[in-house]
Amino acid sequence: MVRFEKLTCELLQLLEAGGYTVLTSVSGLCDENPTYVPERITDLWGYLGSINVWSGGLSEKETNLLVIRDALENILPEDLRGVVLLFDD
């Protein structure tokens, strides 16, 4: 079953405990309510380099990325926005 859950610190902690490291989205960077998909990326730096994040930033048509650990450490709970697409096993 597929469901959407509001992006919260508690959800990020559960995803991280389940081995997820990033949330990706094709929603635009200015989207007020982006939809994210959790992913397990073992080589985070290699992944970031492969999507070319460090050369000029992301455009409106590139992957929107949220690193779970970074979000938990640096984003205030009230500043989290969006929903996460989850798949029940």
Secondary structure, DSSP 8 states (H G I E B T S, - for coil): -EEEEE--HHHHHHHHHTT--EEEE-S-TT-SS-EEEEE--S-HHHHHHHTTTTTT---TTS-EEEEHHHHHHHS-GGG---EEEEE--
